[in-house]
Amino acid sequence: MVIIRHTGLVTKNLKKSLWFWKNILNFKIKKDQIEKGSLIDKVLGYKNVKVRTIKLEDKNKNLIEILYFQNAPYAKINKVYPYSSGYTHISVTVKDIFKIYKFLRKEKIKFNSKPEKSQDGKVFMTYCKTPEGGYLELVQEV
């Protein structure tokens, strides 16, 4: 049996990422630590890793892990689109999508569209860009 443990998001701007996940989406910090040493070097595949990992939890115990590498080797930045191959987005259910949309727009968060009703009419939904460069799907059940 497999159970999803958490979703890891690498950030270049820790302050902005924490603001987004804590203040906008109400995740709470569960664990905050610096990881370094031979074990993390082996697991991540490069020498002298120094990474701050912050696990954030929602009210249903779902976890997001923000990773802030303090000495990562250079990596080409890949642009992610909603239609890219591989991992593209995280989806969260919200109570008032229009209020969150309005607030995030004021905070300069980029959206692909305003909230729209799904084809089956059961939800309102939209995609926005996260500070880490991926997408967040906001969904409100009708």
C-alpha atoms as a printed R data frame, in Angstrom:
    type eleno elety resid chain resno       x      y       z
1   ATOM     1    CA   MET     A     1   0.000  0.000   0.000
2   ATOM     2    CA   VAL     A     2   1.225  3.505  -0.824
3   ATOM     3    CA   ILE     A     3   0.174  6.686   0.964
4   ATOM     4    CA   ILE     A     4   1.341 10.144  -0.125
5   ATOM     5    CA   ARG     A     5   3.536 11.542   2.655
6   ATOM     6    CA   HIS     A     6   4.145 15.118   1.449
7   ATOM     7    CA   THR     A     7   4.813 17.269  -1.592
8   ATOM     8    CA   GLY     A     8   8.223 18.938  -1.791
9   ATOM     9    CA   LEU     A     9   8.650 22.387  -3.327
10  ATOM    10    CA   VAL     A    10  12.085 23.952  -3.861
11  ATOM    11    CA   THR     A    11  12.094 27.732  -3.460
12  ATOM    12    CA   LYS     A    12  14.557 30.511  -4.219
13  ATOM    13    CA   ASN     A    13  12.572 32.944  -2.030
14  ATOM    14    CA   LEU     A    14  11.850 31.367   1.352
15  ATOM    15    CA   LYS     A    15  10.126 34.442   2.798
16  ATOM    16    CA   LYS     A    16   7.677 34.673  -0.106
17  ATOM    17    CA   SER     A    17   6.953 30.929  -0.088
18  ATOM    18    CA   LEU     A    18   6.258 30.867   3.651
19  ATOM    19    CA   TRP     A    19   4.022 33.930   3.348
20  ATOM    20    CA   PHE     A    20   2.024 32.253   0.565
21  ATOM    21    CA   TRP     A    21   1.526 28.845   2.213
22  ATOM    22    CA   LYS     A    22   1.044 30.139   5.782
23  ATOM    23    CA   ASN     A    23  -0.809 33.426   5.399
24  ATOM    24    CA   ILE     A    24  -2.853 32.710   2.285
25  ATOM    25    CA   LEU     A    25  -3.550 28.988   2.574
26  ATOM    26    CA   ASN     A    26  -3.382 28.690   6.387
27  ATOM    27    CA   PHE     A    27  -0.801 25.914   6.557
28  ATOM    28    CA   LYS     A    28   0.993 25.720   9.913
29  ATOM    29    CA   ILE     A    29   4.675 24.944  10.430
30  ATOM    30    CA   LYS     A    30   5.056 21.400  11.736
31  ATOM    31    CA   LYS     A    31   8.843 21.054  11.476
32  ATOM    32    CA   ASP     A    32  11.684 23.413  10.523
33  ATOM    33    CA   GLN     A    33  15.246 22.119  10.264
34  ATOM    34    CA   ILE     A    34  18.605 22.383   8.531
35  ATOM    35    CA   GLU     A    35  19.687 19.147   6.881
36  ATOM    36    CA   LYS     A    36  23.341 18.440   6.097
37  ATOM    37    CA   GLY     A    37  25.852 15.630   6.297
38  ATOM    38    CA   SER     A    38  26.709 12.412   4.490
39  ATOM    39    CA   LEU     A    39  23.193 10.953   4.540
40  ATOM    40    CA   ILE     A    40  21.516 13.920   2.819
41  ATOM    41    CA   ASP     A    41  24.526 14.206   0.451
42  ATOM    42    CA   LYS     A    42  23.968 10.591  -0.592
43  ATOM    43    CA   VAL     A    43  20.176 10.900  -0.939
44  ATOM    44    CA   LEU     A    44  20.277 14.144  -2.960
45  ATOM    45    CA   GLY     A    45  23.344 13.191  -5.002
46  ATOM    46    CA   TYR     A    46  25.775 16.044  -4.366
47  ATOM    47    CA   LYS     A    47  28.430 16.889  -1.770
48  ATOM    48    CA   ASN     A    48  28.085 19.298   1.156
49  ATOM    49    CA   VAL     A    49  24.313 19.745   0.934
50  ATOM    50    CA   LYS     A    50  22.911 22.385   3.245
51  ATOM    51    CA   VAL     A    51  19.139 22.657   2.937
52  ATOM    52    CA   ARG     A    52  16.496 24.158   5.182
53  ATOM    53    CA   THR     A    53  13.378 22.021   5.101
54  ATOM    54    CA   ILE     A    54  10.099 23.319   6.475
55  ATOM    55    CA   LYS     A    55   7.124 20.983   6.675
56  ATOM    56    CA   LEU     A    56   3.778 22.794   6.634
57  ATOM    57    CA   GLU     A    57   0.501 21.089   7.519
58  ATOM    58    CA   ASP     A    58  -3.102 21.924   6.694
59  ATOM    59    CA   LYS     A    59  -6.068 21.187   8.965
60  ATOM    60    CA   ASN     A    60  -6.457 17.721   7.363
61  ATOM    61    CA   LYS     A    61  -2.814 16.826   8.124
62  ATOM    62    CA   ASN     A    62  -1.703 17.137   4.465
63  ATOM    63    CA   LEU     A    63   1.941 18.198   4.240
64  ATOM    64    CA   ILE     A    64   3.856 20.552   1.963
65  ATOM    65    CA   GLU     A    65   7.640 20.600   2.370
66  ATOM    66    CA   ILE     A    66   9.406 23.802   1.374
67  ATOM    67    CA   LEU     A    67  13.092 23.247   0.607
68  ATOM    68    CA   TYR     A    68  15.535 26.158   0.570
69  ATOM    69    CA   PHE     A    69  18.978 25.063  -0.648
70  ATOM    70    CA   GLN     A    70  21.766 27.266   0.656
71  ATOM    71    CA   ASN     A    71  24.476 25.827  -1.597
72  ATOM    72    CA   ALA     A    72  22.878 23.909  -4.450
73  ATOM    73    CA   PRO     A    73  24.805 23.411  -7.672
74  ATOM    74    CA   TYR     A    74  23.617 25.409 -10.669
75  ATOM    75    CA   ALA     A    75  20.522 23.913 -12.286
76  ATOM    76    CA   LYS     A    76  18.813 25.177 -15.381
77  ATOM    77    CA   ILE     A    77  15.396 26.598 -14.527
78  ATOM    78    CA   ASN     A    78  12.671 24.699 -16.327
79  ATOM    79    CA   LYS     A    79   9.476 26.529 -17.126
80  ATOM    80    CA   VAL     A    80   6.372 24.670 -16.020
81  ATOM    81    CA   TYR     A    81   3.065 25.044 -17.792
82  ATOM    82    CA   PRO     A    82  -0.269 23.435 -16.878
83  ATOM    83    CA   TYR     A    83   0.202 21.153 -19.909
84  ATOM    84    CA   SER     A    84   3.877 20.228 -19.273
85  ATOM    85    CA   SER     A    85   4.870 16.593 -18.857
86  ATOM    86    CA   GLY     A    86   5.439 15.465 -15.295
87  ATOM    87    CA   TYR     A    87   4.312 17.182 -12.125
88  ATOM    88    CA   THR     A    88   2.435 20.386 -12.866
89  ATOM    89    CA   HIS     A    89   0.241 21.427  -9.956
90  ATOM    90    CA   ILE     A    90  -1.143 20.970  -6.478
91  ATOM    91    CA   SER     A    91  -4.894 21.313  -6.008
92  ATOM    92    CA   VAL     A    92  -6.525 22.662  -2.842
93  ATOM    93    CA   THR     A    93 -10.166 23.044  -1.893
94  ATOM    94    CA   VAL     A    94 -11.083 26.509  -0.605
95  ATOM    95    CA   LYS     A    95 -14.234 28.025   0.898
96  ATOM    96    CA   ASP     A    96 -14.317 31.376  -0.931
97  ATOM    97    CA   ILE     A    97 -12.379 31.222  -4.193
98  ATOM    98    CA   PHE     A    98 -13.411 34.728  -5.249
99  ATOM    99    CA   LYS     A    99 -12.136 36.306  -2.027
100 ATOM   100    CA   ILE     A   100  -8.820 34.433  -2.268
101 ATOM   101    CA   TYR     A   101  -8.519 35.297  -5.967
102 ATOM   102    CA   LYS     A   102  -9.071 39.007  -5.274
103 ATOM   103    CA   PHE     A   103  -6.567 39.005  -2.393
104 ATOM   104    CA   LEU     A   104  -3.877 37.127  -4.324
105 ATOM   105    CA   ARG     A   105  -4.248 39.433  -7.343
106 ATOM   106    CA   LYS     A   106  -3.622 42.421  -5.051
107 ATOM   107    CA   GLU     A   107  -0.478 40.626  -3.860
108 ATOM   108    CA   LYS     A   108   0.718 40.307  -7.500
109 ATOM   109    CA   ILE     A   109   0.163 36.532  -7.741
110 ATOM   110    CA   LYS     A   110  -0.337 35.614 -11.419
111 ATOM   111    CA   PHE     A   111  -3.426 33.704 -12.521
112 ATOM   112    CA   ASN     A   112  -4.247 32.063 -15.842
113 ATOM   113    CA   SER     A   113  -7.878 33.194 -15.512
114 ATOM   114    CA   LYS     A   114 -10.468 34.384 -13.042
115 ATOM   115    CA   PRO     A   115 -12.341 31.574 -11.237
116 ATOM   116    CA   GLU     A   116 -14.550 29.721 -13.719
117 ATOM   117    CA   LYS     A   117 -17.341 27.183 -13.248
118 ATOM   118    CA   SER     A   118 -16.321 23.656 -14.336
119 ATOM   119    CA   GLN     A   119 -18.033 21.961 -17.272
120 ATOM   120    CA   ASP     A   120 -20.078 19.759 -14.948
121 ATOM   121    CA   GLY     A   121 -21.072 22.801 -12.859
122 ATOM   122    CA   LYS     A   122 -19.907 21.248  -9.573
123 ATOM   123    CA   VAL     A   123 -16.973 23.558  -8.797
124 ATOM   124    CA   PHE     A   124 -15.380 26.925  -9.462
125 ATOM   125    CA   MET     A   125 -11.689 26.624 -10.295
126 ATOM   126    CA   THR     A   126  -8.599 28.564 -11.360
127 ATOM   127    CA   TYR     A   127  -4.811 28.166 -11.566
128 ATOM   128    CA   CYS     A   128  -2.222 30.532 -10.127
129 ATOM   129    CA   LYS     A   129   1.563 30.517 -10.121
130 ATOM   130    CA   THR     A   130   3.197 29.680  -6.778
131 ATOM   131    CA   PRO     A   131   6.348 31.432  -5.538
132 ATOM   132    CA   GLU     A   132   8.254 28.212  -6.298
133 ATOM   133    CA   GLY     A   133   7.342 28.363 -10.001
134 ATOM   134    CA   GLY     A   134   4.683 25.636 -10.125
135 ATOM   135    CA   TYR     A   135   0.922 25.932 -10.246
136 ATOM   136    CA   LEU     A   136  -1.727 25.843  -7.559
137 ATOM   137    CA   GLU     A   137  -5.260 24.899  -8.541
138 ATOM   138    CA   LEU     A   138  -7.847 26.541  -6.325
139 ATOM   139    CA   VAL     A   139 -11.197 24.726  -6.249
140 ATOM   140    CA   GLN     A   140 -14.446 25.704  -4.533
141 ATOM   141    CA   GLU     A   141 -17.297 23.221  -4.478
142 ATOM   142    CA   VAL     A   142 -20.642 24.749  -5.526
